[in-house]
Every structure is written in structure tokens, then in C-alpha cells.
């Protein structure tokens, strides 16, 4: 009974985190407010800081709230093993790029289209798992990947619109930028996730310590990216320009969401994760249409979404390759 409750709780947490992050991020990027809009690069940096602090607290708790043990484990794993620590610079840099790309994607795509298209990370993760970890995919997995590609292609199928040519051209251009950002994010997610999984399997260290190492590199890469692309804006109005309650909600969800998933994922089997993905897509579609009002679904979109949901369940059928490992 307790195990069943934990499964349903895990399902609720997975659906809430996946859906709320996408919807609030989309809302924050389209919200018309006075003054400048917040910088996506700044939000990525603040999320990394929150993530590091949270992971430090979790390691502190793991070692019975002993400052001496915390100091010892961090020094031993981070400063005394420079080669092991440096290995995490690669996935960390890619994750930082991915986090910035998600802001670009949701600035140009509605939440429903983004949610469906981003499921291509299943394809990239599977391919990198085969090439880097030597995994073997079953017939159902390969079939599901073909269905997944067909579904995403249908979701991106251009629809007839009565809008003015100028607006239509602008919309097409924005969608191209958004889709490109999602596709690059899917590739980076697949590679970095499998690379991080490989590192976790080669060591016995706590996943929270590994996330601290990732976060430290992510903070450095994030600061570099912020100063390189938004340096003038930061100097002019500060890195917290445009921040409001919605912005802080997005930052918190991005920073803590992955850690929450890492904590509950052991209670969620592949079928449950499939349900979570499906419910998240459905909720994103409904809320985008009725609340955000930035999405006009078509029959082709629904067909593509159904194929993507079916592919998600079919991929989990034999349950061999796992999706992305828990990376905050």
C-alpha cells in the first residue's frame, strides 16, 4: 500500500515539475511587463547557485549534519581529485548550453509544441546509449523511435493560417528559431545525460556530490555566457533586471525540479514515466489553449501528439535503456 502511494506521489511530482516549468517559463518569456525583460542567461546562473546550495545541504544531511564530514567529503571529492572533477566539465558545459536554449525555445514556441518536440531527447539518448554505453535496443525500441520521429514531424507540419503575410512570416521565423533550439537541446541532453550516467556508474560517490561538481562548472560557464552575450545589459541595469515573482518561480523550478525528480525517480517505473510524459503533454496543450491562449491546435498536431505519446510507452515496453539519468 505504501509502495503504491509512493508511485502515485512520484507520478504527481513528475507531472507537476515537467508541466509547471514549461508553462511558467513560457509565460515569463511572453509576459508584457513594464521595464526590461529578465535575462535568460542570468536566470541560468541563479539556478546553478540555488542548485549548488541545495546539494550542499543534502550532502550535509547525508553526513548527519556534521560540518567536519561535509568539509572532508567536499575537499576529498572536488579538490583532491582534480581529474575526476574535470571530467564533469564536459556535461556541465553542455547542460549550461541546454538550459539557455530552453529559454530561447520557449520564447519562440508555445508550450504544447515545445513539450511534444522535446520528446526527441528519447531518440538522442537512445542513440548515444548505443554508441557510448554499448546498449542494445530491442525491436520495440527501434519501432518507437521511428514513430517518435513521425509524430514530431507531424507536430511541426505547417498549418494554413489566415494571418497577414508579414505576421505569418514572423511567426514562421520565430518557429524556426524555436524548433532549432529544441533540436540542439535534445542532442545536448542526450549526450550529456549518457556521459553523466557513465561517470555515475564508474564511481560510487553520491549523486548530490556529482551535482555540486556539475553546478560549480555550470556556474563558471553560465557567468561567462552571461557576460559574453548580455554583459552590456548587466553593466547597465544589473543581472537581476526584470525579475519578479514569476521569474523567481521559474528559477526555483529549474534549480530544484531536477533534484526532486532525482529523489523520486527510483519509485517511478518506465510505465509511470510514460504516463507522466503523456499527462504533461495533455496539460500543456489544454493550458496553452485555454489560459495562455497562444496555441491553436490542429488535427495534424493531435495526430502527431498521439504518435509521440504512443512512442513513449512503446519505448518503455521492454524497459532496457533508461531515459536521462537524474541530473539536476
C-alpha positions in Angstrom: 0.0 0.0 0.0 2.8 2.4 0.9 4.7 1.5 -2.2 1.6 2.2 -4.3 1.2 5.6 -2.6 4.8 6.4 -3.3 4.3 5.6 -7.0 1.3 7.8 -7.4 3.1 10.6 -5.4 6.1 10.2 -7.8 3.7 10.4 -10.8 2.2 13.6 -9.4 5.6 15.1 -8.8 6.9 14.2 -12.2 3.8 15.7 -13.9 3.9 18.9 -11.8 7.6 19.6 -12.3 7.6 18.9 -16.1 4.4 20.8 -16.8 4.9 23.8 -14.4 8.4 24.5 -15.5 7.5 24.7 -19.2 4.3 26.7 -18.7 5.8 29.2 -16.2 8.9 29.6 -18.4 6.7 30.2 -21.5 4.5 32.7 -19.5 7.5 34.5 -18.2 9.0 35.0 -21.7 5.8 36.3 -23.1 4.5 38.4 -20.2 4.1 42.0 -21.0 5.5 44.0 -18.1 7.0 47.4 -17.5 10.7 47.8 -17.9 13.2 45.3 -19.4 12.5 41.6 -19.5 14.7 39.4 -17.3 17.9 38.0 -18.9 17.7 34.2 -19.6 21.5 33.9 -19.0 21.1 35.5 -15.6 18.3 33.1 -14.7 20.5 30.1 -15.6 23.3 31.4 -13.3 21.0 32.0 -10.4 19.5 28.5 -10.9 23.0 27.0 -10.7 23.7 28.8 -7.4 20.5 27.6 -5.9 21.2 24.1 -7.1 24.7 24.1 -5.5 23.4 25.3 -2.2 20.6 22.7 -2.2 23.0 19.9 -3.0 25.5 21.1 -0.3 22.6 20.9 2.3 21.7 17.4 1.1 25.3 16.2 1.5 25.3 17.9 4.9 22.2 15.9 5.8 23.6 12.7 4.5 26.6 13.1 6.9 24.4 13.7 10.0 24.7 17.5 9.8 28.5 17.3 10.6 30.4 20.3 9.2 33.7 18.4 9.6 32.3 15.5 7.5 30.9 17.9 4.9 34.2 19.8 4.6 36.1 16.5 4.4 33.9 14.9 1.6 33.9 18.1 -0.5 37.7 18.6 -0.2 38.3 14.9 -0.9 36.0 14.6 -3.9 36.5 18.0 -5.5 39.9 19.4 -4.7 41.9 16.2 -4.2 40.6 14.5 -7.3 41.1 17.2 -10.0 41.0 14.8 -12.9 37.7 13.2 -11.8 36.2 16.7 -11.2 37.4 17.9 -14.6 35.6 15.1 -16.3 32.3 16.8 -15.3 33.3 20.0 -17.2 32.1 18.5 -20.5 28.5 17.6 -19.4 28.3 20.7 -17.3 29.1 23.0 -20.3 26.6 21.1 -22.4 23.9 21.4 -19.7 24.5 25.1 -19.4 24.1 25.5 -23.2 20.9 23.3 -23.0 19.4 25.5 -20.2 19.9 28.6 -22.2 18.5 27.0 -25.3 15.3 26.1 -23.5 14.6 29.8 -22.8 15.2 30.5 -26.5 12.8 27.7 -27.4 10.0 28.8 -25.1 10.4 32.4 -26.2 9.5 31.3 -29.7 7.3 28.2 -29.3 4.1 27.5 -27.4 4.3 25.1 -24.5 2.4 22.3 -26.2 4.6 22.3 -29.4 7.7 22.5 -27.2 6.7 19.6 -25.0 6.0 17.3 -27.9 9.1 18.2 -29.9 11.4 17.9 -26.8 10.5 14.2 -26.6 13.1 13.7 -29.3 15.5 13.6 -26.4 14.4 9.9 -26.2 15.8 9.4 -29.6 19.1 11.2 -29.0 19.5 9.5 -25.6 18.9 6.1 -27.1 21.4 6.6 -29.9 24.1 7.9 -27.5 23.4 5.0 -25.2 24.0 2.6 -28.1 27.2 4.3 -29.2 28.7 5.2 -25.7 27.4 2.6 -23.3 27.1 -0.3 -25.8 23.4 -0.9 -25.1 21.3 -3.0 -27.4 17.9 -1.7 -28.4 15.0 -4.2 -28.9 12.6 -4.2 -31.9 10.0 -2.2 -29.9 12.6 0.5 -29.1 13.6 0.9 -32.7 10.0 0.9 -33.8 9.1 3.5 -31.1 11.9 5.8 -32.3 10.5 5.8 -35.9 7.0 6.5 -34.6 8.5 9.3 -32.4 10.2 11.0 -35.4 6.9 10.7 -37.4 5.0 12.3 -34.6 7.3 15.2 -34.1 7.4 15.8 -37.9 3.5 16.0 -37.9 3.5 18.4 -34.9 5.9 20.7 -36.9 3.8 20.4 -40.1 2.9 23.9 -41.3 -0.8 24.8 -40.9 -2.9 27.1 -43.0 -3.3 30.4 -41.4 -5.5 33.4 -42.3 -3.0 35.8 -40.7 -1.4 38.6 -42.6 1.7 37.7 -44.7 4.1 39.8 -42.5 2.8 38.3 -39.3 2.9 34.8 -40.8 6.5 35.3 -42.0 7.4 36.5 -38.5 5.7 33.5 -36.9 7.5 31.1 -39.3 10.8 32.7 -38.5 10.2 32.5 -34.7 9.1 28.9 -35.0 12.2 28.0 -36.9 14.4 29.6 -34.2 12.4 27.7 -31.5 12.5 24.3 -33.2 16.2 24.7 -33.9 16.8 25.5 -30.2 14.8 22.4 -29.1 16.6 20.1 -31.6 20.0 21.3 -30.4 18.8 21.0 -26.8 17.7 17.4 -27.5 21.1 16.5 -28.9 22.9 18.1 -25.9 20.5 16.5 -23.4 21.1 13.0 -24.9 24.9 13.3 -25.0 25.3 15.0 -21.6 22.8 12.6 -19.9 24.5 9.5 -21.2 28.0 10.9 -20.4 26.9 11.7 -16.8 25.3 8.3 -16.4 28.6 6.7 -17.5 30.5 8.8 -14.9 28.0 7.8 -12.1 28.4 4.1 -12.9 32.2 4.4 -12.8 32.2 5.9 -9.3 30.4 5.2 -6.0 30.1 8.8 -5.0 26.8 10.4 -4.0 24.8 11.8 -6.9 24.5 15.1 -4.8 28.3 15.5 -4.8 28.4 14.9 -8.5 25.7 17.6 -8.9 27.8 20.0 -6.8 30.7 19.4 -9.2 28.4 19.9 -12.2 27.0 23.0 -10.6 30.4 24.6 -10.0 31.4 24.2 -13.6 27.9 25.3 -14.7 28.2 28.5 -12.6 31.5 29.3 -14.3 30.2 28.6 -17.8 26.9 30.4 -17.0 28.7 33.6 -15.8 31.0 33.5 -18.9 28.0 33.2 -21.2 26.1 36.0 -19.4 28.9 38.4 -19.6 29.7 37.5 -23.2 26.1 37.8 -24.5 24.5 40.2 -22.0 27.4 41.9 -20.5 26.3 45.4 -21.5 22.8 44.9 -20.2 24.2 43.6 -16.9 26.5 46.6 -16.5 23.7 49.0 -17.3 20.8 47.5 -15.2 22.3 44.7 -13.2 21.9 40.9 -13.5 18.5 40.9 -11.7 16.8 43.4 -14.0 13.2 42.4 -14.8 13.0 39.9 -12.0 9.5 39.4 -10.5 7.6 36.6 -8.7 7.1 34.6 -11.9 10.9 34.8 -12.7 11.9 33.6 -9.3 9.3 30.7 -9.7 10.9 29.7 -13.0 14.4 29.8 -11.4 13.3 27.8 -8.4 11.6 25.2 -10.6 14.6 24.9 -12.9 17.1 24.6 -9.9 15.1 22.3 -7.6 13.0 20.4 -10.1 15.7 18.1 -11.3 16.8 17.4 -7.7 13.2 16.5 -6.8 13.0 14.1 -9.8 16.3 12.6 -8.8 14.8 11.9 -5.4 11.5 10.3 -6.6 12.7 8.6 -9.9 13.6 5.4 -8.0 9.9 4.9 -7.2 8.8 5.5 -10.8 9.0 2.7 -13.3 9.1 3.2 -17.1 5.3 2.9 -17.5 4.8 5.6 -14.8 7.3 7.9 -16.5 5.3 7.3 -19.8 2.1 8.3 -18.0 3.8 11.4 -16.6 5.0 12.5 -20.1 1.6 11.9 -21.6 -0.2 13.8 -18.9 2.3 16.7 -19.1 1.7 17.0 -22.9 -2.1 16.9 -22.4 -2.0 19.5 -19.6 0.4 21.8 -21.5 -1.9 21.6 -24.6 -5.0 22.5 -22.5 -3.4 25.3 -20.5 -1.7 26.8 -23.6 -5.1 26.9 -25.4 -7.4 28.0 -22.6 -5.1 30.1 -20.3 -2.0 31.3 -22.3 -4.1 31.5 -25.5 -1.0 31.2 -27.7 -1.8 27.9 -29.2 -4.4 26.9 -31.8 -4.3 23.1 -32.2 -5.0 21.3 -35.5 -5.9 17.8 -36.3 -2.4 17.2 -37.6 -1.0 18.3 -34.2 -3.2 16.0 -32.3 -2.2 13.1 -34.5 1.4 13.9 -34.0 1.0 14.2 -30.2 -0.8 10.8 -30.1 2.1 9.2 -32.0 4.6 10.8 -29.6 2.7 9.6 -26.6 2.4 6.1 -28.1 6.1 6.0 -28.9 6.9 7.0 -25.3 5.0 3.9 -24.0 6.3 1.6 -26.7 9.9 2.6 -26.0 9.4 1.7 -22.3 7.8 -1.7 -23.2 10.9 -3.8 -22.9 12.4 -1.4 -20.3 16.1 -1.8 -21.2 17.6 1.7 -21.9 16.8 4.3 -19.3 16.0 7.9 -20.2 18.3 10.7 -19.0 19.9 9.9 -15.6 19.0 12.2 -12.7 20.8 15.4 -13.4 19.5 18.5 -11.6 
